[in-house]
Amino acid sequence: MPDRIVFLGTVEFSRHMLDETLKRKGNVCAVWSVAREQAGEIPDWRDLSDLTRDRSIEHHEVKHLGTPENLARIRELRPDTILAMGFPETLSVELLSTARLGTVGSHPSALPRNRGETPIPGQILHGETEGGLTFFLMGEGVQDGPIVSQRRFKITLTDTASTLYAKTIIAGREMLGDVTAMLERGQFDTTPQDESLATYLPSGDLDNRHIDWKQNARRTYDLVRAATEPYPGAFCYLGSRKLILWEVGFSHEPVEARPGEVVRISDRGVEVATGAGLLVIRTVQVVREKEHALDVFVRAGASLGTILS
């Protein structure tokens, strides 16, 4: 595939997309990613340097992409297309215009549904039952460009942010086959988005990950699975200990207890009353390592009636 590709990306998804592009003999002439020291607020940041170094691909690790120097270099490269596969910075119209065939962006939902900043956790929190991945041509609008390729998949009650992320990666690897074929023909076949079907997820879904035990068990369960890896995790407090909750279950079983009160401790986990129903805590993290909740609670001297905050 002779077409010249500039690749933009800096997260786990980006790494898989770059790897797949290279496996499909994509002519990646340069890569831009966020420098490690600037990546503190990107929870799924990944180093791409081994993929570029082994193939002698020009690689720029930057603080900001939209500098005059970066823009000038991308112009010099004269890319046929830019693949923006998980880059956190808004791309200027000037930069988008440097690609002869256009810039292909990615969004982890079945556009035009669920536009927004954090669609993976957002779709879980807002009860969506169908997710997806969309490659689209980027323009001045927000995730509203014509669709280049799309895959849809189910979101189940047991899915977490981790499993949805994995489904997205699998879909993306397949979809790069579509992109490769179009590049070989020298043209992207696109489908306009139907704006009448567009929906938007609210921003800031994960701004408050502190568990409110007055919420019902299902809502609390959804928060935990939405905030799990690669995100920082939902949390509560056992005394002064901050507990990050990684794996939980829930039950609608009615219980006479205060929200946040431990009502059972067993090999099954630690069962805690919510505003309605029980949350079953199975895996938590106090310091560095994940542990079975039973071990943490026993070590802390917790017992029935202990209140989590």
C-alpha positions as CSV (number, residue, x, y, z in Angstrom):
1,M,0.0,0.0,0.0
2,P,1.9,3.0,-1.3
3,D,-0.3,5.7,0.3
4,R,1.6,7.7,2.9
5,I,0.1,7.6,6.4
6,V,0.7,9.9,9.4
7,F,-0.4,8.2,12.6
8,L,-1.6,10.0,15.7
9,G,-2.2,8.1,18.9
10,T,-1.0,7.6,22.4
11,V,-3.2,5.1,24.3
12,E,-3.6,1.3,24.4
13,F,-6.1,1.4,21.6
14,S,-3.6,3.5,19.5
15,R,-0.9,0.8,20.1
16,H,-3.2,-1.9,18.7
17,M,-4.2,0.2,15.7
18,L,-0.6,1.1,14.8
19,D,0.4,-2.5,15.2
20,E,-2.4,-3.6,12.9
21,T,-1.7,-0.9,10.4
22,L,1.9,-2.0,10.2
23,K,0.9,-5.7,9.9
24,R,-1.3,-4.8,7.0
25,K,1.8,-3.2,5.3
26,G,0.5,0.4,5.9
27,N,3.1,2.9,4.8
28,V,3.3,4.8,8.1
29,C,5.8,7.6,7.4
30,A,5.6,9.2,10.9
31,V,3.9,8.9,14.3
32,W,3.0,11.6,16.8
33,S,2.2,10.6,20.4
34,V,2.2,12.4,23.8
35,A,5.4,12.3,25.7
36,R,5.5,10.2,28.8
37,E,6.1,13.1,31.1
38,Q,3.0,14.8,29.8
39,A,0.7,11.8,30.1
40,G,-0.2,11.9,33.7
41,E,-4.0,12.4,33.1
42,I,-4.2,9.8,30.4
43,P,-5.0,6.5,32.2
44,D,-4.4,4.2,29.3
45,W,-1.3,5.9,27.9
46,R,1.1,3.5,26.2
47,D,4.6,3.8,24.8
48,L,4.7,3.3,21.0
49,S,8.4,3.7,20.5
50,D,9.3,0.0,20.1
51,L,6.8,-0.2,17.2
52,T,8.4,2.7,15.5
53,R,12.0,2.1,16.4
54,D,12.1,-1.4,15.1
55,R,10.9,-0.2,11.7
56,S,12.9,3.1,11.6
57,I,9.7,5.2,11.5
58,E,9.9,8.8,12.3
59,H,8.4,9.3,15.8
60,H,7.6,12.5,17.6
61,E,6.7,12.4,21.3
62,V,5.3,15.9,22.1
63,K,3.5,17.9,24.6
64,H,1.2,19.6,22.0
65,L,0.6,18.5,18.5
66,G,-0.7,21.8,17.2
67,T,2.6,23.7,17.2
68,P,3.9,25.5,14.0
69,E,6.8,23.0,13.9
70,N,4.6,19.9,14.0
71,L,2.2,21.3,11.5
72,A,5.1,22.2,9.1
73,R,6.6,18.8,9.4
74,I,3.3,17.1,8.6
75,R,2.9,19.3,5.6
76,E,6.3,18.3,4.4
77,L,5.4,14.6,4.7
78,R,2.4,15.2,2.3
79,P,0.3,12.4,3.8
80,D,-2.4,10.8,1.8
81,T,-4.3,10.2,5.0
82,I,-3.9,10.8,8.8
83,L,-5.1,8.1,11.1
84,A,-6.1,9.7,14.4
85,M,-6.5,6.7,16.6
86,G,-6.7,7.8,20.2
87,F,-5.0,11.2,20.3
88,P,-6.3,13.5,23.2
89,E,-5.9,16.8,21.4
90,T,-8.4,18.6,19.2
91,L,-7.1,18.7,15.7
92,S,-7.1,22.0,13.9
93,V,-8.8,22.5,10.5
94,E,-5.4,23.5,9.2
95,L,-3.9,20.2,10.3
96,L,-6.8,18.1,9.0
97,S,-6.5,19.7,5.6
98,T,-2.9,18.4,5.1
99,A,-4.1,14.9,4.3
100,R,-5.0,14.4,0.6
101,L,-7.8,11.9,1.3
102,G,-8.8,13.2,4.7
103,T,-8.2,12.4,8.3
104,V,-9.8,9.2,9.8
105,G,-10.8,9.6,13.4
106,S,-12.1,6.9,15.7
107,H,-14.9,7.0,18.3
108,P,-15.9,4.0,20.5
109,S,-19.6,4.1,19.9
110,A,-21.9,3.3,17.0
111,L,-22.2,6.9,15.7
112,P,-24.3,9.0,15.4
113,R,-25.3,7.6,18.8
114,N,-23.4,8.4,22.0
115,R,-21.1,11.2,20.9
116,G,-19.1,12.6,23.7
117,E,-15.8,12.6,25.6
118,T,-15.9,9.3,27.6
119,P,-18.3,7.0,25.7
120,I,-17.0,3.7,27.1
121,P,-17.9,4.4,30.7
122,G,-20.8,6.6,29.6
123,Q,-22.6,3.9,27.7
124,I,-22.4,1.6,30.8
125,L,-23.7,4.3,33.1
126,H,-26.5,5.3,30.9
127,G,-27.8,1.8,30.3
128,E,-26.9,1.3,26.6
129,T,-27.2,-2.2,25.3
130,E,-25.4,-1.7,22.0
131,G,-22.0,-0.3,21.6
132,G,-19.6,-0.1,18.7
133,L,-16.6,1.5,17.1
134,T,-16.8,4.1,14.2
135,F,-14.1,5.3,11.9
136,F,-15.1,8.6,10.4
137,L,-13.7,11.5,8.4
138,M,-12.9,14.3,10.7
139,G,-14.0,17.9,10.1
140,E,-14.9,21.0,12.0
141,G,-17.8,19.3,13.8
142,V,-17.6,17.0,16.8
143,Q,-17.7,13.4,15.7
144,D,-20.2,14.2,13.0
145,G,-18.2,13.4,9.9
146,P,-19.1,10.8,7.3
147,I,-18.6,7.2,8.4
148,V,-15.7,5.3,6.8
149,S,-16.3,2.0,8.7
150,Q,-18.3,0.8,11.7
151,R,-18.8,-2.3,13.8
152,R,-21.5,-2.8,16.4
153,F,-21.6,-5.2,19.4
154,K,-23.7,-5.9,22.4
155,I,-23.2,-4.3,25.8
156,T,-24.2,-6.9,28.5
157,L,-24.9,-6.6,32.2
158,T,-21.5,-8.2,32.9
159,D,-19.5,-5.9,30.6
160,T,-17.0,-3.5,32.2
161,A,-14.9,-0.7,30.9
162,S,-12.2,-3.3,30.4
163,T,-14.3,-5.7,28.4
164,L,-15.8,-2.9,26.2
165,Y,-12.3,-1.6,25.6
166,A,-11.2,-5.1,24.5
167,K,-14.2,-5.4,22.1
168,T,-13.3,-2.0,20.7
169,I,-9.8,-3.1,20.0
170,I,-11.0,-6.3,18.2
171,A,-13.4,-4.3,16.1
172,G,-10.7,-1.7,15.2
173,R,-8.3,-4.4,14.0
174,E,-11.0,-5.8,11.7
175,M,-12.0,-2.3,10.5
176,L,-8.5,-1.4,9.5
177,G,-8.9,-4.0,6.8
178,D,-11.7,-1.8,5.4
179,V,-9.5,1.3,5.6
180,T,-6.6,-0.6,3.9
181,A,-8.8,-1.6,1.0
182,M,-10.1,1.9,0.5
183,L,-6.5,3.4,0.6
184,E,-5.5,0.9,-2.1
185,R,-8.3,2.2,-4.3
186,G,-7.3,5.8,-3.5
187,Q,-10.7,6.8,-2.1
188,F,-12.7,6.5,1.1
189,D,-16.2,5.2,0.6
190,T,-18.3,7.0,3.2
191,T,-21.8,7.2,4.6
192,P,-23.2,10.5,6.0
193,Q,-24.4,10.4,9.6
194,D,-28.1,10.8,10.2
195,E,-28.3,13.8,12.5
196,S,-31.8,12.9,13.4
197,L,-30.5,9.8,15.2
198,A,-27.6,11.6,17.0
199,T,-27.4,11.4,20.8
200,Y,-24.9,12.9,23.2
201,L,-23.5,11.5,26.5
202,P,-23.0,14.0,29.3
203,S,-19.5,15.1,30.1
204,G,-17.9,14.4,33.4
205,D,-19.5,10.9,34.0
206,L,-16.4,9.8,36.0
207,D,-15.7,13.1,37.7
208,N,-17.2,11.7,40.9
209,R,-16.2,8.1,41.5
210,H,-16.8,8.2,45.3
211,I,-19.5,5.7,46.0
212,D,-22.7,7.1,47.4
213,W,-24.2,4.3,49.3
214,K,-27.7,5.9,49.2
215,Q,-27.8,5.0,45.5
216,N,-29.4,1.7,44.7
217,A,-27.3,-1.5,44.2
218,R,-27.6,-1.5,40.4
219,R,-26.6,2.1,40.0
220,T,-23.5,1.5,42.3
221,Y,-22.7,-1.7,40.4
222,D,-22.8,0.2,37.1
223,L,-20.5,2.9,38.5
224,V,-17.9,0.3,39.6
225,R,-17.8,-1.5,36.2
226,A,-17.8,1.8,34.3
227,A,-14.9,3.2,36.3
228,T,-12.8,0.0,36.3
229,E,-9.5,-0.3,34.3
230,P,-8.3,1.5,32.3
231,Y,-10.0,4.1,34.4
232,P,-8.9,4.9,38.0
233,G,-11.8,3.0,39.7
234,A,-14.7,3.8,41.9
235,F,-13.8,4.1,45.6
236,C,-15.1,4.3,49.2
237,Y,-13.6,4.4,52.7
238,L,-13.2,1.8,55.3
239,G,-12.3,4.0,58.2
240,S,-9.3,6.0,57.0
241,R,-8.5,3.4,54.3
242,K,-9.4,4.3,50.7
243,L,-10.7,1.2,48.9
244,I,-10.7,1.1,45.1
245,L,-13.4,-1.4,44.1
246,W,-12.5,-3.4,41.0
247,E,-14.9,-6.3,41.0
248,V,-18.4,-6.4,42.5
249,G,-21.7,-8.0,42.1
250,F,-25.2,-6.8,43.1
251,S,-28.4,-8.2,44.4
252,H,-31.9,-6.7,44.7
253,E,-32.4,-8.6,48.0
254,P,-34.2,-6.3,50.5
255,V,-32.3,-5.7,53.7
256,E,-32.9,-3.8,56.9
257,A,-29.6,-1.9,57.2
258,R,-28.2,1.6,56.8
259,P,-26.7,2.5,53.4
260,G,-23.0,1.5,53.6
261,E,-23.4,-1.0,56.4
262,V,-21.6,-4.4,56.1
263,V,-24.3,-7.1,56.5
264,R,-22.3,-10.3,55.5
265,I,-18.7,-11.3,55.2
266,S,-18.0,-14.6,53.6
267,D,-15.9,-16.3,50.8
268,R,-18.5,-14.9,48.4
269,G,-17.3,-11.4,49.3
270,V,-18.3,-8.5,51.5
271,E,-22.0,-7.6,51.2
272,V,-22.9,-4.0,51.8
273,A,-26.3,-2.4,52.0
274,T,-27.2,0.3,49.6
275,G,-30.2,2.6,49.2
276,A,-32.0,-0.5,47.7
277,G,-30.4,-3.9,47.5
278,L,-26.9,-5.2,48.2
279,L,-23.5,-4.6,46.6
280,V,-21.2,-7.6,46.8
281,I,-17.6,-6.4,47.0
282,R,-15.1,-9.1,45.7
283,T,-11.8,-7.4,44.6
284,V,-10.4,-4.2,46.1
285,Q,-7.1,-2.3,46.2
286,V,-5.8,-0.5,49.2
287,V,-2.2,0.2,48.2
288,R,-0.6,-1.3,45.1
289,E,-2.0,-4.8,44.7
290,K,-5.5,-6.0,44.2
291,E,-6.8,-8.3,46.9
292,H,-9.8,-10.3,47.8
293,A,-12.2,-8.1,49.7
294,L,-12.5,-10.6,52.5
295,D,-8.7,-10.4,53.3
296,V,-8.8,-6.6,53.4
297,F,-11.8,-6.4,55.7
298,V,-10.5,-9.1,58.1
299,R,-7.2,-7.5,58.3
300,A,-8.9,-4.1,59.1
301,G,-10.9,-5.8,61.9
302,A,-14.1,-5.0,60.1
303,S,-17.3,-6.8,61.2
304,L,-21.0,-6.9,60.6
305,G,-22.3,-3.4,61.2
306,T,-19.2,-1.6,60.0
307,I,-20.1,1.4,58.0
308,L,-18.4,2.3,54.7
309,S,-18.3,5.9,53.7
